[in-house]
Amino acid sequence: MEEVTVRAVREHEWRNVRELRLAALRDEVAAIAFVDTIESALARPDTFWQERTRDASVEAGPKAAARQFVAITGADVWIGSVTVLVEKPGETDFEGAEITRPAAALVGVYLDKSARGRGILQSMFESALDWARERGLPHARLYVHADNLRAQKAYVRAGFSPTGKALTGSLGAEIEMARSV
């Protein structure tokens, strides 16, 4: 099995971040997994990707509102990603709902087909949750499309459970899953 490293992105890696996002949007379940399309992602200027990467990178510092973690093979192939958003009470989340308690929201979860079933998603979540824990966030949550059973099963294996909260977002019916950090 090829060695895989999970780590936070660096500011200068915006091109890799862009290409990984494009790969995710080409996935067969992208339409129910991402609030984005390949067409809109391709149309974004380089400055968008540079700012997005900078704001979620190691260089953003310890007070950053986001951190993106990626899985990279020993051959330097980027195969997975998860982004952690710091949620603070009184602010609104990515769906526009009011945040009532501090949390880590996990978004943009993607793992290339060739890497699934090897524990890499678990490693990405561990890195993401370690970062959230360092920020004093007591729990983590994510939303998953009600029809995305593959993702739901993977999240359960990572310790997430359905909270009973559901919403109809821009992708349709989604369920919230959460776990302690």
C-alpha positions as CSV (number, residue, x, y, z in Angstrom):
1,M,0.0,0.0,0.0
2,E,1.4,3.4,-1.0
3,E,2.2,5.8,1.8
4,V,-0.2,8.7,2.2
5,T,0.5,11.9,4.2
6,V,-2.3,14.0,5.7
7,R,-1.4,17.6,6.4
8,A,-2.7,21.2,6.2
9,V,-2.4,23.1,2.9
10,R,0.3,25.8,2.4
11,E,-0.5,29.1,0.8
12,H,1.6,28.5,-2.3
13,E,-0.3,25.3,-3.1
14,W,-3.4,27.0,-4.5
15,R,-3.0,25.3,-7.9
16,N,-3.1,21.9,-6.2
17,V,-6.1,23.0,-4.2
18,R,-7.9,24.0,-7.4
19,E,-7.1,20.8,-9.2
20,L,-8.3,18.7,-6.2
21,R,-11.5,20.6,-6.1
22,L,-12.0,20.1,-9.8
23,A,-11.4,16.4,-9.3
24,A,-14.0,16.3,-6.6
25,L,-16.5,18.1,-8.8
26,R,-16.0,15.5,-11.5
27,D,-17.0,12.7,-9.0
28,E,-20.3,10.9,-9.8
29,V,-21.9,12.1,-6.6
30,A,-20.6,15.7,-6.8
31,A,-24.1,17.0,-7.6
32,I,-25.3,16.0,-4.2
33,A,-22.1,16.4,-2.3
34,F,-20.9,19.9,-3.2
35,V,-22.6,23.3,-3.4
36,D,-20.6,24.0,-6.5
37,T,-20.4,22.9,-10.1
38,I,-17.4,22.1,-12.3
39,E,-18.4,24.9,-14.6
40,S,-18.4,27.6,-11.9
41,A,-15.2,26.3,-10.4
42,L,-13.5,26.4,-13.8
43,A,-14.7,30.0,-14.3
44,R,-13.2,31.3,-11.1
45,P,-10.0,33.4,-11.5
46,D,-6.7,32.4,-10.0
47,T,-7.2,35.1,-7.3
48,F,-10.2,33.2,-5.9
49,W,-8.1,30.0,-5.5
50,Q,-5.1,32.0,-4.0
51,E,-7.3,33.6,-1.4
52,R,-9.2,30.5,-0.6
53,T,-6.0,28.5,-0.1
54,R,-4.3,31.4,1.9
55,D,-7.2,31.7,4.3
56,A,-7.2,27.9,5.1
57,S,-3.5,27.4,5.1
58,V,-0.9,26.9,7.7
59,E,0.3,30.5,7.0
60,A,-3.2,31.8,8.1
61,G,-2.0,31.2,11.6
62,P,-3.6,29.8,14.8
63,K,-6.5,32.2,14.8
64,A,-7.7,31.3,11.2
65,A,-11.4,30.7,10.7
66,A,-10.7,27.7,8.5
67,R,-8.1,25.0,7.8
68,Q,-7.9,22.7,4.9
69,F,-6.4,19.2,5.3
70,V,-5.3,17.2,2.3
71,A,-4.2,13.6,1.7
72,I,-1.2,13.3,-0.6
73,T,0.5,10.1,-1.9
74,G,4.2,9.5,-1.7
75,A,4.2,10.3,-5.5
76,D,2.9,13.7,-4.6
77,V,-0.6,13.0,-6.0
78,W,-3.4,14.9,-4.1
79,I,-6.2,12.4,-3.4
80,G,-8.4,13.8,-0.6
81,S,-9.5,16.9,1.3
82,V,-11.5,18.1,4.2
83,T,-11.9,21.7,5.3
84,V,-12.7,22.7,8.9
85,L,-14.7,25.9,9.5
86,V,-14.7,27.5,13.0
87,E,-18.3,28.2,14.0
88,K,-18.9,30.9,16.6
89,P,-22.2,31.5,18.4
90,G,-24.1,34.5,17.0
91,E,-22.6,34.1,13.5
92,T,-24.3,32.2,10.6
93,D,-23.2,29.0,9.1
94,F,-22.6,28.2,5.4
95,E,-26.3,27.5,5.0
96,G,-27.3,30.8,6.5
97,A,-28.6,29.3,9.8
98,E,-27.7,31.0,13.1
99,I,-24.9,29.3,15.1
100,T,-25.9,28.6,18.7
101,R,-22.8,26.9,20.1
102,P,-19.1,26.7,19.1
103,A,-18.3,23.9,16.7
104,A,-16.1,22.7,13.9
105,A,-18.0,22.4,10.6
106,L,-16.5,19.9,8.2
107,V,-17.1,20.8,4.6
108,G,-15.7,19.9,1.2
109,V,-15.0,16.3,2.1
110,Y,-13.6,14.3,-0.8
111,L,-11.5,11.2,-1.3
112,D,-10.5,9.9,-4.7
113,K,-12.2,6.5,-5.6
114,S,-8.8,4.8,-5.7
115,A,-8.1,5.7,-2.1
116,R,-11.4,4.8,-0.5
117,G,-11.6,2.0,2.0
118,R,-8.0,2.3,3.2
119,G,-8.5,4.4,6.3
120,I,-7.4,7.7,4.6
121,L,-10.7,9.4,5.3
122,Q,-10.3,8.5,9.0
123,S,-6.8,10.1,9.0
124,M,-8.1,13.3,7.3
125,F,-10.8,13.5,10.0
126,E,-8.3,12.9,12.8
127,S,-6.1,15.8,11.6
128,A,-9.2,18.0,11.2
129,L,-10.5,17.2,14.6
130,D,-7.1,17.6,16.2
131,W,-7.0,21.1,14.8
132,A,-10.5,21.8,16.1
133,R,-9.6,20.5,19.5
134,E,-6.6,22.8,19.6
135,R,-9.1,25.7,19.1
136,G,-11.2,24.5,22.0
137,L,-14.2,23.5,19.9
138,P,-16.2,20.8,21.8
139,H,-17.9,19.1,18.8
140,A,-17.8,18.8,15.1
141,R,-20.7,18.6,12.6
142,L,-21.3,18.1,9.0
143,Y,-24.2,17.8,6.6
144,V,-24.6,15.0,4.2
145,H,-27.2,14.5,1.4
146,A,-30.0,12.1,2.4
147,D,-29.3,10.1,-0.7
148,N,-25.5,9.9,-0.3
149,L,-25.4,6.6,1.6
150,R,-21.8,5.9,0.9
151,A,-20.8,9.1,2.6
152,Q,-23.1,8.5,5.5
153,K,-21.6,5.1,6.2
154,A,-18.1,6.6,6.0
155,Y,-19.0,9.3,8.5
156,V,-20.5,6.8,10.9
157,R,-17.2,4.8,10.8
158,A,-15.5,8.1,11.7
159,G,-17.6,8.5,14.8
160,F,-20.3,10.8,13.5
161,S,-24.0,10.1,14.3
162,P,-27.2,11.6,12.9
163,T,-28.4,14.4,15.2
164,G,-32.0,14.2,14.0
165,K,-31.7,17.6,12.4
166,A,-32.4,17.8,8.8
167,L,-32.7,20.6,6.3
168,T,-33.6,21.2,2.7
169,G,-30.6,23.1,1.4
170,S,-29.5,24.1,-2.0
171,L,-28.7,20.4,-2.7
172,G,-32.0,19.0,-1.5
173,A,-32.6,17.0,1.7
174,E,-29.6,16.9,4.0
175,I,-29.0,15.4,7.4
176,E,-26.8,16.7,10.1
177,M,-24.3,14.4,11.7
178,A,-22.1,15.3,14.7
179,R,-19.6,13.9,17.1
180,S,-17.5,15.1,20.1
181,V,-14.1,16.5,19.3
